[in-house]
Amino acid sequence: QVQLVESGGGLVQPGGSLRLSCAASGFTFSTYTMNWYRQAPEKERELIASITSSGSTNYADSVKGRFTISRDNAKNTVYLQMNILKPEDTAVYYCYRNSRFGLGPYWGQGTQVTVSS
């Protein structure tokens, strides 16, 4: 059974940092591209960062230069290091794995990030 469990969200002041984690299980983690999405209140869910099985990364323009996605295949975990946080980064952050062989896609339950003074 595929599971994606996010952690690390919370309340942080503008300019601060947080690191999100997504612990994966139930599939061969190292062979999948992993993604982080976020959804702010009354906005559509948006893709903000991806990392392929080989470690290549892509970012949305809104987070480029501030956020870093990484993975530890030995721990079946993908991370999102978020620096220089802004109030507009406030959202629920989701881990996502796409479908393969007709199974999926899969979402985590989400973790709330609130950037406020």
Stockholm file with secondary structure:
# STOCKHOLM 1.0

chainA/1-117         QVQLVESGGGLVQPGGSLRLSCAASGFTFSTYTMNWYRQAPEKERELIASITSSGSTNYADSVKGRFTISRDNAKNTVYLQMNILKPEDTAVYYCYRNSRFGLGPYWGQGTQVTVSS
#=GR chainA/1-117 SS CCEEEEECCEEECTTCCEEEEEEEESSCGGGSCEEEEEECTTSCCEEEEEECTTCCEEECTTTTTTEEEEEETTTTEEEEEECSCCGGGCEEEEEEECCBTTBCCEECCCEEEEECC
#=GC SS_cons         CCEEEEECCEEECTTCCEEEEEEEESSCGGGSCEEEEEECTTSCCEEEEEECTTCCEEECTTTTTTEEEEEETTTTEEEEEECSCCGGGCEEEEEEECCBTTBCCEECCCEEEEECC
//
